[in-house]
Amino acid sequence: MKLLKEKIVNEGIVLNENVLKVDSFINHQMDPVLMKEIGKEFAERFKDDKVSKILTIESSGIAPAIMAGLEMGVQVIFARKRKSLTLTENLYTSSVYSFTKQESNDITVSKQYIEPGENVLIIDDFLANGQAALGLAEIVQQAKANISGIGVLIEKSFQPGAEELLAKGYRLESLARIASLNNKQVEFAPERTYQNI
Ligand code: 5GP
């Protein structure tokens, strides 16, 4: 996605060869114009998938997910990173190891918000090792719903998450793919294309 890649080039800060900082438009300050376009892009890419709900994880997945939900006309749920103190028996739970914080969190979603048989699109800001996406996928499976696909804003293709999700058979749509962050430079990878079989 051209607009996102331009933002990354102009405003992204390569912290080291593994981490890209995007605080000025995704992770701290948020750019509503960019988020709106991201919502449209996900809606276009998943337009044939009968998506009935979007699932993301707090906090940076919420902005793109809500814009996609607005475009697609579906409700958006965010998984919480802490267990709520009440009604724990009514929660789907999965454990996620955080790449950036280097700690594990239980993520939870209230059972009432995912119906069995729903088509759920998972959205997150970054894809690194795939832990967040896999944790969200596990929650969809616990709910006996279908995973329409996984949409991420930025895939770091040099880390193993993308391969792992594809190996599990998930459809993955990444709006920007980064091949390398070496030498403080962002090098993009080509868009992934799916062939109709
Ligand atoms: P994963 O679970 O795929 O290993 O990592 C995804 C999560 O880690 C994302 O939700 C995102 O918050 C965070 N993350 C991973 N890599 C980066 C990065 O390079 N920059 C930023 N800002 N966040 C990242």
py3Dmol code that shows the C-alpha trace and the ligand (Angstrom):
import py3Dmol

protein = """\
ATOM      1  CA  MET A   1       0.000   0.000   0.000  1.00  0.00           C
ATOM      2  CA  LYS A   2       1.692   3.115  -1.337  1.00  0.00           C
ATOM      3  CA  LEU A   3       0.547   5.634   1.302  1.00  0.00           C
ATOM      4  CA  LEU A   4       1.643   3.413   4.192  1.00  0.00           C
ATOM      5  CA  LYS A   5       5.026   2.731   2.601  1.00  0.00           C
ATOM      6  CA  GLU A   6       5.569   6.471   2.086  1.00  0.00           C
ATOM      7  CA  LYS A   7       4.773   7.109   5.757  1.00  0.00           C
ATOM      8  CA  ILE A   8       7.216   4.399   6.798  1.00  0.00           C
ATOM      9  CA  VAL A   9       9.959   5.894   4.625  1.00  0.00           C
ATOM     10  CA  ASN A  10       9.309   9.476   5.755  1.00  0.00           C
ATOM     11  CA  GLU A  11       8.494   8.983   9.435  1.00  0.00           C
ATOM     12  CA  GLY A  12       9.550   5.485  10.493  1.00  0.00           C
ATOM     13  CA  ILE A  13      12.614   5.231  12.704  1.00  0.00           C
ATOM     14  CA  VAL A  14      14.752   2.118  12.472  1.00  0.00           C
ATOM     15  CA  LEU A  15      15.693   1.478  16.098  1.00  0.00           C
ATOM     16  CA  ASN A  16      17.836  -1.527  15.290  1.00  0.00           C
ATOM     17  CA  GLU A  17      17.845  -4.322  12.697  1.00  0.00           C
ATOM     18  CA  ASN A  18      14.741  -5.885  14.260  1.00  0.00           C
ATOM     19  CA  VAL A  19      12.541  -2.998  15.376  1.00  0.00           C
ATOM     20  CA  LEU A  20      10.871  -0.197  13.452  1.00  0.00           C
ATOM     21  CA  LYS A  21       9.410   2.681  15.443  1.00  0.00           C
ATOM     22  CA  VAL A  22       6.231   4.182  13.983  1.00  0.00           C
ATOM     23  CA  ASP A  23       5.059   6.265  16.933  1.00  0.00           C
ATOM     24  CA  SER A  24       4.202   9.309  14.809  1.00  0.00           C
ATOM     25  CA  PHE A  25       1.427   7.602  12.809  1.00  0.00           C
ATOM     26  CA  ILE A  26       0.466   4.216  14.349  1.00  0.00           C
ATOM     27  CA  ASN A  27       1.735   3.446  17.851  1.00  0.00           C
ATOM     28  CA  HIS A  28       1.347   6.737  19.738  1.00  0.00           C
ATOM     29  CA  GLN A  29       0.117   9.577  17.564  1.00  0.00           C
ATOM     30  CA  MET A  30      -2.297   8.179  14.946  1.00  0.00           C
ATOM     31  CA  ASP A  31      -2.983   9.487  11.464  1.00  0.00           C
ATOM     32  CA  PRO A  32      -6.751   9.310  10.808  1.00  0.00           C
ATOM     33  CA  VAL A  33      -6.397   9.855   7.046  1.00  0.00           C
ATOM     34  CA  LEU A  34      -3.953   6.965   6.807  1.00  0.00           C
ATOM     35  CA  MET A  35      -6.148   4.794   9.066  1.00  0.00           C
ATOM     36  CA  LYS A  36      -9.182   5.500   6.895  1.00  0.00           C
ATOM     37  CA  GLU A  37      -7.286   4.435   3.776  1.00  0.00           C
ATOM     38  CA  ILE A  38      -6.052   1.326   5.598  1.00  0.00           C
ATOM     39  CA  GLY A  39      -9.650   0.463   6.468  1.00  0.00           C
ATOM     40  CA  LYS A  40     -10.636   0.779   2.801  1.00  0.00           C
ATOM     41  CA  GLU A  41      -7.691  -1.335   1.708  1.00  0.00           C
ATOM     42  CA  PHE A  42      -8.586  -4.195   4.065  1.00  0.00           C
ATOM     43  CA  ALA A  43     -12.241  -3.940   3.032  1.00  0.00           C
ATOM     44  CA  GLU A  44     -11.215  -4.247  -0.626  1.00  0.00           C
ATOM     45  CA  ARG A  45      -8.846  -7.159  -0.035  1.00  0.00           C
ATOM     46  CA  PHE A  46     -11.400  -9.142   1.979  1.00  0.00           C
ATOM     47  CA  LYS A  47     -14.519  -8.091   0.075  1.00  0.00           C
ATOM     48  CA  ASP A  48     -15.327 -11.630  -1.122  1.00  0.00           C
ATOM     49  CA  ASP A  49     -14.886 -13.308   2.263  1.00  0.00           C
ATOM     50  CA  LYS A  50     -18.219 -12.614   3.951  1.00  0.00           C
ATOM     51  CA  VAL A  51     -16.433 -11.259   7.015  1.00  0.00           C
ATOM     52  CA  SER A  52     -18.901 -10.884   9.884  1.00  0.00           C
ATOM     53  CA  LYS A  53     -16.580  -9.626  12.614  1.00  0.00           C
ATOM     54  CA  ILE A  54     -13.120  -8.145  13.083  1.00  0.00           C
ATOM     55  CA  LEU A  55     -10.882  -9.189  15.955  1.00  0.00           C
ATOM     56  CA  THR A  56      -7.801  -7.241  17.016  1.00  0.00           C
ATOM     57  CA  ILE A  57      -5.698  -6.765  20.136  1.00  0.00           C
ATOM     58  CA  GLU A  58      -5.285  -3.651  22.264  1.00  0.00           C
ATOM     59  CA  SER A  59      -4.024  -1.100  21.747  1.00  0.00           C
ATOM     60  CA  SER A  60      -2.421  -0.412  18.377  1.00  0.00           C
ATOM     61  CA  GLY A  61      -4.652  -2.771  16.401  1.00  0.00           C
ATOM     62  CA  ILE A  62      -7.782  -0.875  17.388  1.00  0.00           C
ATOM     63  CA  ALA A  63      -7.499   2.127  15.044  1.00  0.00           C
ATOM     64  CA  PRO A  64      -7.020   0.169  11.802  1.00  0.00           C
ATOM     65  CA  ALA A  65      -9.555  -2.458  12.902  1.00  0.00           C
ATOM     66  CA  ILE A  66     -12.277   0.110  13.616  1.00  0.00           C
ATOM     67  CA  MET A  67     -11.714   1.784  10.241  1.00  0.00           C
ATOM     68  CA  ALA A  68     -11.907  -1.580   8.486  1.00  0.00           C
ATOM     69  CA  GLY A  69     -15.061  -2.385  10.472  1.00  0.00           C
ATOM     70  CA  LEU A  70     -16.612   0.904   9.410  1.00  0.00           C
ATOM     71  CA  GLU A  71     -15.874   0.196   5.741  1.00  0.00           C
ATOM     72  CA  MET A  72     -17.059  -3.419   5.951  1.00  0.00           C
ATOM     73  CA  GLY A  73     -20.094  -2.711   8.124  1.00  0.00           C
ATOM     74  CA  VAL A  74     -19.167  -5.203  10.855  1.00  0.00           C
ATOM     75  CA  GLN A  75     -18.524  -5.043  14.594  1.00  0.00           C
ATOM     76  CA  VAL A  76     -14.980  -4.899  15.938  1.00  0.00           C
ATOM     77  CA  ILE A  77     -13.705  -6.628  19.089  1.00  0.00           C
ATOM     78  CA  PHE A  78     -10.346  -6.077  20.713  1.00  0.00           C
ATOM     79  CA  ALA A  79      -8.758  -8.746  22.852  1.00  0.00           C
ATOM     80  CA  ARG A  80      -7.768  -7.417  26.259  1.00  0.00           C
ATOM     81  CA  LYS A  81      -4.307  -8.010  27.603  1.00  0.00           C
ATOM     82  CA  ARG A  82      -5.414  -8.380  31.210  1.00  0.00           C
ATOM     83  CA  LYS A  83      -8.064 -10.618  32.582  1.00  0.00           C
ATOM     84  CA  SER A  84     -11.087  -8.764  33.748  1.00  0.00           C
ATOM     85  CA  LEU A  85     -11.664  -9.377  37.444  1.00  0.00           C
ATOM     86  CA  THR A  86     -15.243 -10.423  36.884  1.00  0.00           C
ATOM     87  CA  LEU A  87     -16.860 -13.162  34.812  1.00  0.00           C
ATOM     88  CA  THR A  88     -13.594 -14.982  34.065  1.00  0.00           C
ATOM     89  CA  GLU A  89     -15.555 -18.132  33.218  1.00  0.00           C
ATOM     90  CA  ASN A  90     -17.129 -16.300  30.298  1.00  0.00           C
ATOM     91  CA  LEU A  91     -13.860 -15.501  28.591  1.00  0.00           C
ATOM     92  CA  TYR A  92     -11.854 -17.092  25.822  1.00  0.00           C
ATOM     93  CA  THR A  93      -8.192 -16.934  26.831  1.00  0.00           C
ATOM     94  CA  SER A  94      -4.895 -17.467  25.091  1.00  0.00           C
ATOM     95  CA  SER A  95      -1.291 -16.742  26.050  1.00  0.00           C
ATOM     96  CA  VAL A  96       0.760 -14.378  23.878  1.00  0.00           C
ATOM     97  CA  TYR A  97       4.472 -13.653  24.151  1.00  0.00           C
ATOM     98  CA  SER A  98       5.116  -9.995  23.314  1.00  0.00           C
ATOM     99  CA  PHE A  99       7.976  -9.365  20.903  1.00  0.00           C
ATOM    100  CA  THR A 100       8.500  -5.757  21.970  1.00  0.00           C
ATOM    101  CA  LYS A 101       7.911  -6.151  25.719  1.00  0.00           C
ATOM    102  CA  GLN A 102       9.560  -9.598  26.053  1.00  0.00           C
ATOM    103  CA  GLU A 103       6.852 -10.888  28.385  1.00  0.00           C
ATOM    104  CA  SER A 104       3.825 -13.169  28.185  1.00  0.00           C
ATOM    105  CA  ASN A 105       0.304 -11.875  28.550  1.00  0.00           C
ATOM    106  CA  ASP A 106      -2.966 -13.703  28.728  1.00  0.00           C
ATOM    107  CA  ILE A 107      -5.309 -12.163  26.200  1.00  0.00           C
ATOM    108  CA  THR A 108      -9.037 -12.466  26.693  1.00  0.00           C
ATOM    109  CA  VAL A 109     -12.253 -11.994  24.749  1.00  0.00           C
ATOM    110  CA  SER A 110     -15.722 -12.237  26.225  1.00  0.00           C
ATOM    111  CA  LYS A 111     -17.538 -15.309  24.882  1.00  0.00           C
ATOM    112  CA  GLN A 112     -20.630 -13.283  24.093  1.00  0.00           C
ATOM    113  CA  TYR A 113     -18.953 -11.394  21.259  1.00  0.00           C
ATOM    114  CA  ILE A 114     -17.957 -14.264  18.954  1.00  0.00           C
ATOM    115  CA  GLU A 115     -20.660 -16.611  17.707  1.00  0.00           C
ATOM    116  CA  PRO A 116     -19.852 -20.114  16.436  1.00  0.00           C
ATOM    117  CA  GLY A 117     -19.680 -20.142  12.631  1.00  0.00           C
ATOM    118  CA  GLU A 118     -18.872 -16.438  12.271  1.00  0.00           C
ATOM    119  CA  ASN A 119     -16.250 -15.362   9.727  1.00  0.00           C
ATOM    120  CA  VAL A 120     -13.639 -13.433  11.640  1.00  0.00           C
ATOM    121  CA  LEU A 121     -10.956 -11.207  10.152  1.00  0.00           C
ATOM    122  CA  ILE A 122      -7.942 -10.749  12.442  1.00  0.00           C
ATOM    123  CA  ILE A 123      -6.152  -7.385  12.230  1.00  0.00           C
ATOM    124  CA  ASP A 124      -2.972  -6.168  13.923  1.00  0.00           C
ATOM    125  CA  ASP A 125      -0.408  -3.427  13.418  1.00  0.00           C
ATOM    126  CA  PHE A 126       2.814  -5.486  13.119  1.00  0.00           C
ATOM    127  CA  LEU A 127       3.626  -9.077  12.287  1.00  0.00           C
ATOM    128  CA  ALA A 128       6.963 -10.195  13.734  1.00  0.00           C
ATOM    129  CA  ASN A 129       7.064 -13.694  15.231  1.00  0.00           C
ATOM    130  CA  GLY A 130       3.357 -14.223  14.805  1.00  0.00           C
ATOM    131  CA  GLN A 131       2.540 -14.694  18.475  1.00  0.00           C
ATOM    132  CA  ALA A 132      -0.203 -12.061  18.625  1.00  0.00           C
ATOM    133  CA  ALA A 133      -1.874 -13.351  15.439  1.00  0.00           C
ATOM    134  CA  LEU A 134      -1.643 -16.970  16.598  1.00  0.00           C
ATOM    135  CA  GLY A 135      -3.128 -16.064  19.987  1.00  0.00           C
ATOM    136  CA  LEU A 136      -6.039 -14.308  18.290  1.00  0.00           C
ATOM    137  CA  ALA A 137      -6.491 -17.249  15.908  1.00  0.00           C
ATOM    138  CA  GLU A 138      -6.639 -19.600  18.885  1.00  0.00           C
ATOM    139  CA  ILE A 139      -9.438 -17.522  20.398  1.00  0.00           C
ATOM    140  CA  VAL A 140     -11.419 -17.674  17.137  1.00  0.00           C
ATOM    141  CA  GLN A 141     -10.952 -21.456  17.129  1.00  0.00           C
ATOM    142  CA  GLN A 142     -12.087 -21.729  20.755  1.00  0.00           C
ATOM    143  CA  ALA A 143     -15.243 -19.894  19.673  1.00  0.00           C
ATOM    144  CA  LYS A 144     -15.731 -22.410  16.815  1.00  0.00           C
ATOM    145  CA  ALA A 145     -15.754 -19.532  14.362  1.00  0.00           C
ATOM    146  CA  ASN A 146     -13.897 -19.359  11.020  1.00  0.00           C
ATOM    147  CA  ILE A 147     -10.769 -17.338  10.342  1.00  0.00           C
ATOM    148  CA  SER A 148     -11.331 -15.383   7.117  1.00  0.00           C
ATOM    149  CA  GLY A 149      -7.757 -14.208   7.167  1.00  0.00           C
ATOM    150  CA  ILE A 150      -5.172 -12.116   8.920  1.00  0.00           C
ATOM    151  CA  GLY A 151      -4.491  -8.515   7.943  1.00  0.00           C
ATOM    152  CA  VAL A 152      -1.453  -6.638   9.208  1.00  0.00           C
ATOM    153  CA  LEU A 153      -0.224  -3.152   8.465  1.00  0.00           C
ATOM    154  CA  ILE A 154       3.475  -3.983   8.572  1.00  0.00           C
ATOM    155  CA  GLU A 155       4.940  -7.445   8.084  1.00  0.00           C
ATOM    156  CA  LYS A 156       8.606  -7.871   8.916  1.00  0.00           C
ATOM    157  CA  SER A 157       9.204 -10.617   6.394  1.00  0.00           C
ATOM    158  CA  PHE A 158      12.660 -11.427   7.769  1.00  0.00           C
ATOM    159  CA  GLN A 159      11.095 -12.654  11.011  1.00  0.00           C
ATOM    160  CA  PRO A 160       9.299 -16.017  11.137  1.00  0.00           C
ATOM    161  CA  GLY A 161       5.664 -14.999  11.789  1.00  0.00           C
ATOM    162  CA  ALA A 162       4.512 -14.684   8.173  1.00  0.00           C
ATOM    163  CA  GLU A 163       5.902 -18.084   7.153  1.00  0.00           C
ATOM    164  CA  GLU A 164       4.321 -19.694  10.186  1.00  0.00           C
ATOM    165  CA  LEU A 165       0.872 -18.241   9.511  1.00  0.00           C
ATOM    166  CA  LEU A 166       1.059 -19.234   5.822  1.00  0.00           C
ATOM    167  CA  ALA A 167       2.244 -22.735   6.757  1.00  0.00           C
ATOM    168  CA  LYS A 168      -0.858 -23.085   8.916  1.00  0.00           C
ATOM    169  CA  GLY A 169      -2.952 -22.257   5.872  1.00  0.00           C
ATOM    170  CA  TYR A 170      -4.111 -18.786   6.895  1.00  0.00           C
ATOM    171  CA  ARG A 171      -4.607 -16.112   4.297  1.00  0.00           C
ATOM    172  CA  LEU A 172      -2.294 -13.239   5.156  1.00  0.00           C
ATOM    173  CA  GLU A 173      -2.666  -9.723   3.768  1.00  0.00           C
ATOM    174  CA  SER A 174       0.178  -7.367   4.658  1.00  0.00           C
ATOM    175  CA  LEU A 175      -0.119  -3.742   3.572  1.00  0.00           C
ATOM    176  CA  ALA A 176       3.640  -3.230   3.733  1.00  0.00           C
ATOM    177  CA  ARG A 177       6.275  -5.967   3.759  1.00  0.00           C
ATOM    178  CA  ILE A 178       9.719  -5.202   5.088  1.00  0.00           C
ATOM    179  CA  ALA A 179      12.570  -7.368   3.825  1.00  0.00           C
ATOM    180  CA  SER A 180      15.258  -5.848   6.025  1.00  0.00           C
ATOM    181  CA  LEU A 181      16.026  -3.101   8.529  1.00  0.00           C
ATOM    182  CA  ASN A 182      19.790  -3.477   8.192  1.00  0.00           C
ATOM    183  CA  ASN A 183      22.060  -0.391   8.133  1.00  0.00           C
ATOM    184  CA  LYS A 184      19.220   1.746   9.561  1.00  0.00           C
ATOM    185  CA  GLN A 185      17.430   1.455   6.211  1.00  0.00           C
ATOM    186  CA  VAL A 186      13.950   0.143   5.459  1.00  0.00           C
ATOM    187  CA  GLU A 187      14.067  -2.237   2.527  1.00  0.00           C
ATOM    188  CA  PHE A 188      10.636  -3.345   1.291  1.00  0.00           C
ATOM    189  CA  ALA A 189       9.731  -6.784  -0.033  1.00  0.00           C
ATOM    190  CA  PRO A 190       7.323  -7.137  -2.971  1.00  0.00           C
ATOM    191  CA  GLU A 191       3.612  -7.574  -2.292  1.00  0.00           C
ATOM    192  CA  ARG A 192       2.536 -11.146  -1.749  1.00  0.00           C
ATOM    193  CA  THR A 193       0.097 -12.306  -4.403  1.00  0.00           C
ATOM    194  CA  TYR A 194      -2.319 -15.170  -4.146  1.00  0.00           C
ATOM    195  CA  GLN A 195      -3.045 -17.263  -7.182  1.00  0.00           C
ATOM    196  CA  ASN A 196      -6.529 -18.571  -7.724  1.00  0.00           C
ATOM    197  CA  ILE A 197      -6.322 -22.327  -7.651  1.00  0.00           C
TER     198      ILE A 197
END
"""
ligand_1 = """\
24
5GP
P 4.460 -10.857 17.047
O 3.417 -11.301 18.007
O 4.118 -11.082 15.598
O 5.829 -11.383 17.399
O 4.601 -9.299 17.247
C 3.521 -8.483 16.954
C 3.328 -7.431 18.012
O 4.548 -6.900 18.486
C 2.556 -6.287 17.403
O 1.265 -6.276 17.987
C 3.345 -5.053 17.736
O 2.682 -4.355 18.761
C 4.674 -5.508 18.251
N 5.811 -5.342 17.310
C 6.526 -6.326 16.733
N 7.527 -5.837 16.003
C 7.450 -4.494 16.095
C 8.235 -3.422 15.537
O 9.234 -3.589 14.807
N 7.826 -2.176 15.856
C 6.746 -1.919 16.637
N 6.446 -0.651 16.851
N 5.994 -2.894 17.185
C 6.350 -4.182 16.921
"""
view = py3Dmol.view(width=600, height=400)
view.addModel(protein, "pdb")
view.setStyle({"model": 0}, {"cartoon": {"style": "trace"}})
view.addModel(ligand_1, "xyz")
view.setStyle({"model": 1}, {"stick": {}})
view.zoomTo()
view.show()
